[in-house]
């Protein structure tokens, strides 16, 4: 790992803060950080990170800048404009998007940064907040081969699985379609749970039986058994609004390819209904409450 470089990290939210913490602890490089919230900045400064006054200051200070923001809209806003990354990062640097962003935006930003001799990579992270804390995230990377070679040791500071998917944008394709498939699977699990409940069968018993047969899956063992069966949909986990955003990115790709992604459209409908009923901040398997009708009876969590 090259320690003769300065790293930057912008966006210290639920996932960004633990990822940055691992970089500070393991990379051997100085890390310059920025976030609008002072609390995570203070916690990371206490272990050796250097706070910056703006994203532009990070861009001017760091050789490799990691960005972890909630959506493509947020990413575009921080990249463009006179105070944005594009205007302030120098040639020979690298910008890495750790969030989930639209494919078109990833390619557009790569071209804009490339015009200034700045490398760009999309490296959206997957798995849970707990995985971020433990440093066991999964990352799918879209980048040119030399860029990936520079980034891989750093990504492995907070990820146990790092997959080079191809050129810029390919990491987003894999991440977005992964989420599309997971939502479709969990939708089926929620429908099965509602039907089983109507017959008097316990959902946990049903899912345990599924786990012994051909319906077994990661989604069953994690989203199903840990969230759907106990009906636990906490906040500050991957929210309904976030998953709705990701599904919209998948549907945009489907529309561009003139493909009728009917399963994803059904998932989008359920996620939208959950948001409309006030469950936008809850963990997204809360779509169960839309499917079984309980969303109209149980108020959203206040926690």
C-alpha positions in Angstrom: 0.0 0.0 0.0 1.3 3.4 -1.0 1.6 5.5 2.2 3.2 8.5 0.4 -0.2 9.9 -0.5 -3.0 11.9 1.2 -6.5 10.5 1.3 -9.7 12.5 1.4 -13.1 11.4 2.6 -16.3 13.4 2.1 -19.6 12.2 3.6 -19.4 10.7 7.1 -22.9 9.3 7.5 -24.0 5.9 8.7 -21.7 4.1 6.2 -19.2 6.7 5.5 -17.9 7.3 9.1 -17.0 3.6 9.8 -15.4 3.3 6.3 -13.3 6.4 6.9 -12.4 5.1 10.4 -10.9 1.9 8.8 -8.9 4.0 6.4 -7.5 6.1 9.2 -6.6 3.1 11.2 -5.2 0.8 8.4 -4.1 2.8 5.4 -1.0 4.3 6.9 -1.8 7.6 5.0 -3.0 10.9 6.4 -6.8 11.3 5.8 -8.5 14.7 5.3 -12.2 14.7 6.0 -15.3 16.8 5.5 -19.0 16.5 6.5 -21.7 19.0 7.3 -22.3 17.3 10.7 -19.7 18.1 13.3 -20.1 15.0 15.4 -18.6 12.4 13.1 -15.9 14.9 12.1 -15.0 15.2 15.8 -14.9 11.5 16.4 -12.6 10.9 13.4 -10.4 13.8 14.3 -9.9 12.2 17.7 -8.3 9.2 16.1 -6.1 11.1 13.7 -8.1 12.4 10.7 -7.6 16.1 9.7 -10.9 18.1 9.3 -11.3 20.3 6.3 -13.5 23.4 6.0 -15.1 22.4 2.7 -15.3 19.7 0.1 -13.1 21.9 -2.1 -10.4 22.0 0.5 -10.4 18.2 0.5 -10.1 18.2 -3.3 -7.1 20.5 -3.1 -5.4 18.5 -0.3 -5.9 14.8 -1.2 -4.5 12.5 -3.9 -7.4 10.1 -3.7 -10.8 11.5 -2.7 -13.5 9.1 -1.5 -17.1 10.4 -1.6 -19.9 8.7 0.3 -23.2 10.5 -0.2 -26.9 9.4 -0.2 -27.7 9.7 -3.9 -26.6 10.7 -7.4 -28.2 14.1 -6.9 -26.0 14.8 -3.8 -22.9 13.5 -5.7 -23.6 15.8 -8.7 -24.0 18.8 -6.5 -20.7 18.3 -4.7 -18.8 17.7 -7.9 -20.1 20.6 -10.0 -20.0 24.4 -9.6 -17.1 26.7 -8.6 -16.8 25.1 -5.2 -17.1 21.6 -6.5 -14.6 18.8 -6.8 -14.3 19.1 -10.6 -13.1 22.8 -10.3 -10.8 22.2 -7.4 -9.1 18.8 -7.8 -5.7 18.8 -9.5 -4.4 16.7 -12.4 -3.2 13.2 -11.5 -5.6 12.8 -8.6 -8.4 10.2 -8.3 -12.1 10.6 -7.2 -14.0 7.5 -6.0 -17.8 7.4 -5.6 -18.7 4.9 -2.9 -22.4 5.6 -3.1 -25.0 4.3 -5.5 -25.4 6.6 -8.4 -27.1 6.5 -11.9 -25.1 4.9 -14.6 -25.4 7.9 -16.9 -24.1 10.2 -14.1 -21.1 8.0 -13.4 -20.1 8.1 -17.1 -20.7 11.9 -17.3 -18.6 12.6 -14.2 -15.9 10.3 -15.4 -15.7 12.3 -18.7 -15.7 15.7 -16.9 -13.0 14.6 -14.4 -11.0 13.0 -17.2 -10.9 16.2 -19.2 -8.8 17.6 -16.3 -6.6 14.5 -16.2 -8.4 13.2 -13.0 -9.1 9.5 -12.7 -12.6 8.5 -11.7 -14.0 5.3 -10.3 -17.4 4.1 -9.1 -17.1 1.8 -6.1 -20.6 1.4 -4.6 -20.6 -0.5 -1.3 -23.0 -3.3 -0.3 -24.0 -5.0 2.9 -25.1 -3.5 6.2 -24.0 -0.9 8.7 -22.7 -3.7 10.9 -20.5 -4.8 8.0 -19.2 -1.2 7.6 -18.3 -1.2 11.3 -16.6 -4.6 11.0 -14.8 -3.7 7.7 -16.5 -6.5 5.8 -18.4 -4.6 3.1 -18.6 -5.8 -0.5 -17.5 -3.3 -3.1 -18.1 -3.5 -6.9 -15.7 -1.3 -8.8 -15.9 0.3 -12.2 -12.5 1.7 -13.2 -9.6 1.4 -15.6 -7.1 -1.4 -14.6 -4.4 1.0 -13.3 -6.9 2.9 -11.2 -8.3 -0.3 -9.7 -4.8 -1.5 -8.9 -4.2 1.8 -6.9 -7.6 1.6 -5.1 -7.9 -2.1 -4.3 -5.6 -2.1 -1.2 -7.4 1.0 0.2 -10.9 -0.5 -0.4 -9.8 -3.7 1.4 -9.3 -1.5 4.5 -13.1 -1.6 4.9 -14.2 -4.4 2.6 -13.8 -8.2 2.6 -15.0 -8.5 -1.0 -13.7 -6.2 -3.8 -14.8 -7.1 -7.3 -13.4 -5.3 -10.4 -16.4 -5.3 -12.7 -14.9 -3.4 -15.7 -14.7 0.2 -16.9 -16.4 3.1 -15.1 -20.1 2.5 -14.6 -19.9 -1.2 -14.3 -19.7 -1.2 -10.5 -22.9 0.7 -10.4 -24.6 -1.7 -12.9 -23.8 -4.6 -10.6 -24.8 -2.9 -7.4 -28.0 -1.5 -8.7 -29.1 -4.8 -10.3 -28.1 -6.6 -7.1 -30.5 -4.4 -5.2 -33.2 -5.0 -7.8 -32.9 -8.7 -7.3 -32.8 -8.5 -3.5 -36.0 -6.3 -3.5 -37.8 -8.8 -5.7 -36.8 -11.7 -3.5 -37.9 -9.9 -0.3 -41.2 -8.9 -2.0 -41.9 -12.6 -2.6 -40.9 -13.4 1.0 -43.3 -10.6 2.3 -46.1 -11.9 0.2 -45.5 -15.5 1.4 -45.4 -14.2 5.0 -48.8 -12.4 4.6 -50.4 -15.5 3.0 -49.0 -17.9 5.7 -50.2 -15.6 8.4 -53.7 -15.6 7.0 -53.7 -19.4 7.4 -52.5 -19.2 11.0 -48.9 -20.2 10.3 -46.0 -18.5 12.1 -43.7 -16.6 9.7 -40.5 -17.7 11.5 -41.6 -21.3 11.1 -42.3 -20.8 7.4 -38.9 -19.1 6.8 -37.0 -21.7 8.8 -38.7 -24.4 6.6 -37.7 -22.4 3.5 -34.1 -22.3 4.6 -34.0 -26.1 4.4 -35.2 -26.2 0.8 -34.9 -24.6 -2.6 -36.2 -21.2 -1.4 -33.1 -20.7 0.8 -31.2 -17.5 0.0 -29.1 -14.7 1.6 -32.2 -12.5 1.4 -34.2 -15.1 3.4 -31.6 -15.6 6.1 -30.9 -11.8 6.5 -33.9 -9.7 5.4 -36.4 -12.5 6.0 -35.5 -14.0 9.3 -33.9 -10.9 10.8 -36.5 -8.3 9.7 -39.7 -9.7 8.1 -40.3 -12.5 10.5 -39.9 -10.5 13.7 -41.5 -7.4 12.0 -38.5 -5.2 12.9 -37.9 -2.3 10.7 -35.5 0.1 12.5 -34.4 3.5 11.4 -30.8 4.4 10.5 -30.6 1.2 8.5 -31.0 1.1 4.7 -34.3 3.1 4.4 -37.3 2.7 2.2 -36.4 6.0 0.5 -32.9 4.8 -0.3 -34.1 1.6 -1.8 -36.7 3.4 -3.8 -33.9 5.5 -5.2 -31.9 2.4 -6.2 -34.9 0.8 -7.9 -35.4 4.0 -9.9 -31.9 3.7 -11.2 -32.5 0.1 -12.2 -35.7 1.1 -14.0 -33.9 3.9 -15.8 -31.5 1.4 -17.2 -34.3 -0.9 -18.2 -36.1 1.9 -19.9 -32.9 2.9 -21.8 -32.7 -0.8 -23.0 -36.4 -1.0 -23.8 -36.9 -3.8 -21.3 -40.1 -4.3 -19.4 -38.8 -4.9 -15.8 -42.2 -5.7 -14.4 -40.9 -7.2 -11.2 -38.9 -4.1 -10.4 -42.0 -2.0 -11.3 -44.0 -3.9 -8.6 -41.2 -3.4 -6.1 -41.1 0.3 -6.9 -44.9 0.5 -6.4 -44.6 -1.1 -2.9 -41.8 1.1 -1.9 -43.6 4.3 -3.0 -46.7 3.2 -1.1 -44.6 2.6 2.1 -43.2 6.1 1.7 -46.6 7.6 1.2 -47.8 5.9 4.4 -45.0 7.5 6.4 -42.5 4.6 6.4 -39.8 6.3 4.3 -37.2 6.3 7.0 -37.8 2.7 8.2 -35.7 -0.3 7.0 -37.1 -1.0 3.6 -38.5 -4.6 4.3 -41.3 -2.5 5.9 -43.1 -3.1 2.6 -44.5 -6.1 4.4 -46.9 -3.7 6.2 -48.2 -2.5 2.8 -48.6 -6.0 1.5 -50.5 -7.3 4.6 -52.5 -4.1 5.1 -51.1 -3.3 8.5 -49.5 -0.1 7.3 -52.9 1.5 7.7 -53.1 0.4 11.4 -49.5 0.8 12.8 -47.9 4.2 12.8 -44.3 4.6 11.7 -41.5 4.3 14.3 -40.4 7.5 16.0 -37.0 6.1 16.8 
